[in-house]
Amino acid sequence: MTKADLVERVADTVRPRVTKKDCGLVVEAFLASVQDALVGGDGIEIRGFGTFKVRRRTARTARNPRTGELVEVPPRIAPVFQPSRLFLDRMNRPTVSAEEAERGVSDFLCKWPSHSYGHSALEHDRQVVQGGGPVLNGPGPAL
């Protein structure tokens, strides 16, 4: 899936409240924020999804597989992603029904627990929209 595919899927989930262009801006801002945090050495935890971390790898000696020659590998910093238990459980389900596959992103977000308000992020959005407030306000996960 490309970034454009991701934007399309998110837009399909939240339309008509949010335009595809605005969804693209949100996805771009999210990815930039993740990058900025990781470059700064911070980790990011998204409950129900996973954790992005920075791992410092020490210098080591490796072997060139073609020549067998020993090569010094310098220390480096690498971004890593560790999926949450909820995410792993969903990935390792034996089968996914056609209905679940069709729901895709919206199904995942509807089941996403939100400790801030005791229900899912999409349910919160629905309540905010019905109350007349902006869609992306309040604490908790932003879409």
Backbone torsions as a table, in degrees:
resi	resn	phi	psi	omega
1	MET	NA	133.3	178.0
2	THR	-92.8	172.5	177.8
3	LYS	-62.4	-38.3	178.3
4	ALA	-63.1	-39.6	176.8
5	ASP	-63.8	-40.6	178.9
6	LEU	-63.6	-45.3	178.2
7	VAL	-60.0	-44.0	179.8
8	GLU	-60.4	-43.9	-178.7
9	ARG	-66.1	-42.8	178.0
10	VAL	-64.7	-43.1	179.5
11	ALA	-60.8	-41.1	178.7
12	ASP	-63.6	-31.5	-178.8
13	THR	-74.3	-38.1	-173.3
14	VAL	-106.7	-1.8	177.7
15	ARG	-64.8	145.6	7.2
16	PRO	-94.3	3.4	-176.5
17	ARG	-64.7	-34.3	-177.5
18	VAL	-128.6	134.4	-178.5
19	THR	-75.9	162.7	177.9
20	LYS	-63.2	-37.6	179.1
21	LYS	-62.4	-44.6	178.3
22	ASP	-65.1	-37.2	176.2
23	CYS	-61.4	-40.8	177.7
24	GLY	-61.0	-41.0	178.4
25	LEU	-65.3	-39.5	179.2
26	VAL	-65.8	-44.7	178.8
27	VAL	-62.2	-45.3	177.9
28	GLU	-59.2	-45.5	-179.2
29	ALA	-64.6	-39.9	178.4
30	PHE	-62.1	-49.4	-178.3
31	LEU	-63.7	-39.8	177.9
32	ALA	-64.6	-39.3	178.8
33	SER	-65.4	-40.7	177.2
34	VAL	-62.6	-47.2	179.0
35	GLN	-59.9	-47.2	-178.7
36	ASP	-60.2	-42.6	179.8
37	ALA	-64.6	-44.5	-179.1
38	LEU	-67.4	-40.6	177.1
39	VAL	-61.9	-35.3	178.0
40	GLY	-77.8	-1.9	177.9
41	GLY	89.1	5.1	-179.7
42	ASP	-91.1	153.7	173.0
43	GLY	-99.2	162.4	178.3
44	ILE	-129.4	126.9	177.7
45	GLU	-112.5	123.0	176.4
46	ILE	-117.1	102.3	-175.1
47	ARG	-58.5	137.6	-179.0
48	GLY	83.7	-7.7	179.9
49	PHE	-121.2	-61.3	179.3
50	GLY	161.8	-172.5	-176.6
51	THR	-126.5	131.6	171.7
52	PHE	-97.6	129.4	-177.7
53	LYS	-132.8	167.1	173.1
54	VAL	-111.0	127.0	179.1
55	ARG	-114.9	128.8	177.7
56	ARG	-92.0	119.4	-179.8
57	ARG	-99.8	132.2	-177.9
58	THR	-79.6	163.7	176.0
59	ALA	-66.7	148.8	-179.5
60	ARG	-153.9	167.2	175.4
61	THR	-103.5	128.9	179.8
62	ALA	-121.8	174.6	179.6
63	ARG	-122.4	132.0	175.5
64	ASN	-69.5	119.5	-175.8
65	PRO	-65.8	-25.8	-179.6
66	ARG	-78.0	-44.8	-173.7
67	THR	-102.8	-18.7	-176.2
68	GLY	80.3	0.4	-178.4
69	GLU	-70.7	140.2	175.9
70	LEU	-74.5	137.4	-177.8
71	VAL	-131.8	135.0	176.1
72	GLU	-84.0	125.5	177.6
73	VAL	-103.7	120.4	-177.2
74	PRO	-70.2	161.9	175.9
75	PRO	-65.1	152.4	179.6
76	ARG	-152.9	167.0	176.8
77	ILE	-112.6	132.9	-177.3
78	ALA	-130.0	136.6	173.8
79	PRO	-78.0	142.2	177.6
80	VAL	-133.9	153.9	176.7
81	PHE	-122.5	131.0	176.8
82	GLN	-118.7	112.2	-178.6
83	PRO	-68.8	151.2	177.8
84	SER	-75.6	166.9	178.7
85	ARG	-61.9	-41.3	178.5
86	LEU	-58.9	-44.2	179.2
87	PHE	-64.1	-46.4	179.7
88	LEU	-62.8	-41.1	178.7
89	ASP	-61.1	-41.9	179.5
90	ARG	-66.1	-39.4	179.3
91	MET	-66.1	-33.2	-173.4
92	ASN	-97.7	10.5	173.4
93	ARG	-61.5	140.6	-178.2
94	PRO	-60.2	-41.5	179.9
95	THR	-141.6	156.7	175.1
96	VAL	-121.5	128.0	-179.6
97	SER	-69.1	159.8	178.3
98	ALA	-60.7	-37.2	179.3
99	GLU	-63.9	-42.6	178.8
100	GLU	-65.3	-41.6	179.7
101	ALA	-63.5	-37.8	-179.8
102	GLU	-68.6	-37.9	-179.5
103	ARG	-70.5	-35.1	174.0
104	GLY	50.5	-117.6	-174.3
105	VAL	-60.2	-44.8	-176.3
106	SER	-63.3	-35.4	177.3
107	ASP	-63.0	-45.1	-179.9
108	PHE	-62.6	-45.1	-177.8
109	LEU	-68.4	-33.9	179.3
110	CYS	-66.5	-29.4	179.5
111	LYS	-91.8	-4.9	-177.1
112	TRP	-69.6	116.1	-179.0
113	PRO	-70.3	142.5	175.8
114	SER	-127.5	108.4	-177.3
115	HIS	-72.4	-17.6	-178.3
116	SER	-66.5	-39.7	-176.6
117	TYR	-131.2	9.7	171.5
118	GLY	76.7	8.8	175.9
119	HIS	-150.5	178.4	-172.3
120	SER	-70.8	162.9	179.7
121	ALA	-62.6	-40.7	-179.7
122	LEU	-69.2	-36.4	176.0
123	GLU	-63.1	-38.8	177.6
124	HIS	-62.2	-45.7	178.5
125	ASP	-58.4	-43.8	-179.9
126	ARG	-60.0	-41.5	-180.0
127	GLN	-66.7	-40.4	-179.9
128	VAL	-64.4	-43.6	-180.0
129	VAL	-64.0	-42.8	179.1
130	GLN	-64.1	-31.4	178.8
131	GLY	-80.9	-6.0	176.9
132	GLY	89.5	-0.4	-179.4
133	GLY	-82.7	174.0	177.4
134	PRO	-66.0	152.6	-174.0
135	VAL	-68.1	-42.1	-171.6
136	LEU	-103.1	46.4	178.9
137	ASN	-107.3	171.9	174.7
138	GLY	84.7	170.9	179.9
139	PRO	-75.1	168.7	175.2
140	GLY	103.2	-174.5	-175.5
141	PRO	-69.0	129.9	175.9
142	ALA	-90.1	145.3	179.9
143	LEU	-89.7	NA	NA
